[in-house]
Amino acid sequence: MDLSSYLLLFFSYILAVQALKAGECEVCIKTLEKFSATLSEDQKQDPKKIEAQFKEFCKGVKNKENRFCYYLGGLEESATGILGEMSKPMSWSMPPEKICEKLKKKDAQICELRYDVEIDLKTVDLKKLKVRDLKKIINDWGEDCQGCIEKSDFIQRIEELKKVHTEL
């Protein structure tokens, strides 16, 4: 093998290492796809308009998307701001996967965000879940469990609320 073959092999290895793995950056990719769908064609061409719209978009998001907005600088309380790293590539019509790849280089915790696994309440045995998961189910429904101390209290409350919050 000559030198050019080694260089080609080396650079292809570097590109493969930097590419996102399956399931990596899922919050970043989904959030950018959702955000991009809200932009008009005129807004998609201007990085400043993209940044302004992203800040507006971030006001209405919760949970993991809210954390993603915080990391990028889309919230008022954000400690840092790397919105330009998102807005410029987006104005060039770069796909969300590639934008997230670039963002990962700036702040690795952006790609560490993962969506919570959905619990199928029709098939799950509540007794096998952790109290933390039981609390999360109640919290996700926007309910509370006043006086719940034991695991059985949380299970009983979920059983009471299941009729209201799940489709049969």
ChimeraX attribute file (.defattr): number of C-alpha atoms within 10 A of each C-alpha:
attribute: neighborCount
match mode: 1-to-1
recipient: residues
	/A:1	5
	/A:2	6
	/A:3	8
	/A:4	9
	/A:5	9
	/A:6	11
	/A:7	11
	/A:8	11
	/A:9	11
	/A:10	11
	/A:11	11
	/A:12	11
	/A:13	11
	/A:14	11
	/A:15	9
	/A:16	10
	/A:17	10
	/A:18	12
	/A:19	13
	/A:20	15
	/A:21	9
	/A:22	7
	/A:23	10
	/A:24	18
	/A:25	25
	/A:26	18
	/A:27	21
	/A:28	26
	/A:29	20
	/A:30	14
	/A:31	21
	/A:32	22
	/A:33	14
	/A:34	12
	/A:35	15
	/A:36	20
	/A:37	11
	/A:38	14
	/A:39	15
	/A:40	10
	/A:41	11
	/A:42	10
	/A:43	17
	/A:44	21
	/A:45	17
	/A:46	15
	/A:47	20
	/A:48	16
	/A:49	16
	/A:50	25
	/A:51	19
	/A:52	14
	/A:53	18
	/A:54	24
	/A:55	18
	/A:56	13
	/A:57	18
	/A:58	21
	/A:59	13
	/A:60	9
	/A:61	14
	/A:62	11
	/A:63	9
	/A:64	16
	/A:65	20
	/A:66	17
	/A:67	19
	/A:68	24
	/A:69	25
	/A:70	19
	/A:71	19
	/A:72	23
	/A:73	21
	/A:74	26
	/A:75	21
	/A:76	11
	/A:77	8
	/A:78	13
	/A:79	11
	/A:80	12
	/A:81	14
	/A:82	14
	/A:83	21
	/A:84	15
	/A:85	16
	/A:86	21
	/A:87	23
	/A:88	19
	/A:89	16
	/A:90	21
	/A:91	18
	/A:92	12
	/A:93	13
	/A:94	13
	/A:95	14
	/A:96	20
	/A:97	19
	/A:98	15
	/A:99	20
	/A:100	25
	/A:101	20
	/A:102	17
	/A:103	21
	/A:104	18
	/A:105	12
	/A:106	13
	/A:107	14
	/A:108	14
	/A:109	13
	/A:110	24
	/A:111	21
	/A:112	15
	/A:113	17
	/A:114	15
	/A:115	12
	/A:116	8
	/A:117	6
	/A:118	7
	/A:119	12
	/A:120	9
	/A:121	13
	/A:122	10
	/A:123	7
	/A:124	10
	/A:125	10
	/A:126	19
	/A:127	12
	/A:128	7
	/A:129	13
	/A:130	11
	/A:131	18
	/A:132	10
	/A:133	13
	/A:134	19
	/A:135	19
	/A:136	13
	/A:137	18
	/A:138	19
	/A:139	12
	/A:140	10
	/A:141	14
	/A:142	9
	/A:143	14
	/A:144	14
	/A:145	14
	/A:146	9
	/A:147	8
	/A:148	14
	/A:149	10
	/A:150	9
	/A:151	16
	/A:152	13
	/A:153	16
	/A:154	25
	/A:155	20
	/A:156	14
	/A:157	18
	/A:158	21
	/A:159	13
	/A:160	11
	/A:161	14
	/A:162	16
	/A:163	10
	/A:164	10
	/A:165	12
	/A:166	11
	/A:167	7
	/A:168	7
